[in-house]
């Protein structure tokens, strides 16, 4: 199998380039893209990428696989090459500064995540045991809390490419709604006030690239719609 | 909270609501005009003039004109802030856009209500 990988070492290379590797896949096996990358690494140990849990939990190996963002560890090569010729093209997540090869600088992504205050705020006296939720209240967090911050969604979003310092991005907004929807959080008003400007939420144009790529099957566009609804209700 | 002084309203929510509301107004107005043209297969100048000289149509046209100005500004502002990064060029682009919007608005009012 022909594997083409984006290579860039800022200390040695003037410009990024694509390097091809011929990898022999064991017959009758459908490897994950990460397994293929490991085989490449055996050939050329200078190829750099992030990986950790290798089972879609840690979110380290988000990359652009044949034009679509995804986690290398849970993307089978059969799926990645479906409808295309038998070639695997791996690039770093788009729109972010490249540190080396497939490793990107996630600084802005984390800064936006931090900006939505991803923790519970509650100014009422702490109860003796814990703050309870009904099963219905807890169910509101389903489809929100599962995000692993792999950045596949935000780096597939043109609005985030053009304004990564101002637009929170789908991952951050999914988490913003996760805390807006949490009945144990008492800072809803402050959270909404922070999001009411023309960029933070409203730069989303609803093209749903985020939904298309999310390896966890989450729906940031719907969460953004809910935030807009809350902002609207607050002002009417 | 990201500050901005060049967008239409005071908040992102305001711009968003304005853009959707004006889109509905423009859609209804356009569909009505389309329906009018379809309903009059052999359309004459007198039919067209008759339509636009009635007060209800003038009000609807003015509403559509104001809508297109607001809608256009929100849209052009979004395009400018997405794609034009140098502040000077963006400011110039927005200035030209504002001038066009203003001229179209005054000119449109003159056509609708002028002598």
HADDOCK unambig.tbl for C-alpha pairs under 7 A between the chains (distance, minus, plus):
assign (segid A and resid 162 and name CA) (segid B and resid 82 and name CA) 5.46 0.50 0.50
assign (segid A and resid 162 and name CA) (segid B and resid 83 and name CA) 6.86 0.50 0.50
assign (segid A and resid 163 and name CA) (segid B and resid 82 and name CA) 6.77 0.50 0.50
assign (segid A and resid 166 and name CA) (segid B and resid 2 and name CA) 6.38 0.50 0.50
assign (segid A and resid 194 and name CA) (segid B and resid 1 and name CA) 4.76 0.50 0.50
assign (segid A and resid 195 and name CA) (segid B and resid 1 and name CA) 6.05 0.50 0.50
assign (segid A and resid 196 and name CA) (segid B and resid 11 and name CA) 5.93 0.50 0.50
assign (segid A and resid 196 and name CA) (segid B and resid 12 and name CA) 5.70 0.50 0.50
assign (segid A and resid 196 and name CA) (segid B and resid 13 and name CA) 6.20 0.50 0.50
assign (segid A and resid 197 and name CA) (segid B and resid 1 and name CA) 6.02 0.50 0.50
assign (segid A and resid 197 and name CA) (segid B and resid 2 and name CA) 5.88 0.50 0.50
assign (segid A and resid 197 and name CA) (segid B and resid 3 and name CA) 6.92 0.50 0.50
assign (segid A and resid 197 and name CA) (segid B and resid 11 and name CA) 4.92 0.50 0.50
assign (segid A and resid 197 and name CA) (segid B and resid 12 and name CA) 4.51 0.50 0.50
assign (segid A and resid 198 and name CA) (segid B and resid 11 and name CA) 5.81 0.50 0.50
assign (segid A and resid 198 and name CA) (segid B and resid 12 and name CA) 3.45 0.50 0.50
assign (segid A and resid 199 and name CA) (segid B and resid 2 and name CA) 6.56 0.50 0.50
assign (segid A and resid 199 and name CA) (segid B and resid 12 and name CA) 6.85 0.50 0.50
assign (segid A and resid 200 and name CA) (segid B and resid 2 and name CA) 6.92 0.50 0.50
assign (segid A and resid 202 and name CA) (segid B and resid 12 and name CA) 5.80 0.50 0.50
